[in-house]
């Protein structure tokens, strides 16, 4: 009984192993090539469960999704102006014909990327060599990328690969040129800044001079108006005094003398040395009638 049970277990295990070697699963993100003794005998693209002859057939899996090939370091190219530029780019690609892909590069992704890199770099040198820096950076950048994609796709089809897009992430000057350009730009910005400061100072002086002139004109006009008003006041005052004097000259003389006495003798410590017979003491001499 025991040997039979062991044999059954061993047989069942052998069957399970044989089944596992006979089945394979294709994911929706994959394409599978079935090889028999090294020769390709089938391609499976639809997802599902498939069978193969164990120990005779084997399978290889390939990613059917869109892949990205990104340059590790920026590449140096020369423009039509004989100027060096550093270009950082990437390529979007996928396996379009897995049979051709396997036959051309043995299904090796590294070899496929190397082929793509060589094709894209060769096209870039050709396109950049026909254009100026301005055209490369902004003017015809979109056109360059479309041309690169078309050329790269045309060559990639030979190895069963489709190039979906080629993008220029950055186009820049080499470090040594960038520093020189930066210094020139810095000098130019400083020159423009100095010109603006000089223009501002000139305008400032002009505004100050105009303000000072207006101030002087305003003060002169104000002084003129003040003198005119003062003159008119003095004229009116004189007219009033003259009218009052004309009405009673003797009273006016008396009033003026009283006011003079008041101002002269306001302080007891004041000392005046004058002739008693002078006209100043006219109204201090007795009570003579006015006019005598």
Protein Blocks (a to p, Z undefined) as FASTA:
>chain_A
ZZmmmmmmmmmmmmmmmmmmmpccddfkbccdddeehiafbdcfbgcdddddehkaccdd
ddfbdcddddfbacddddfkopacddddddddddfblmlmmmmnnopaklmmmmmmmmmm
mmmmmmmmmpcfklmmmmmmmmmmmmmmmmmmmmmmmnopacfbdcdfbacddfklmmmm
mmmmmmmmmmmmmmmmmmmmmmmmmmmmmmmmmmmmmmmmmmmmmmmmmmmmmmmmmmmm
mmmmmmommlmmmmmmmmmmmmmmmpmkbccdddfkbmklmmmgojbdehZZ
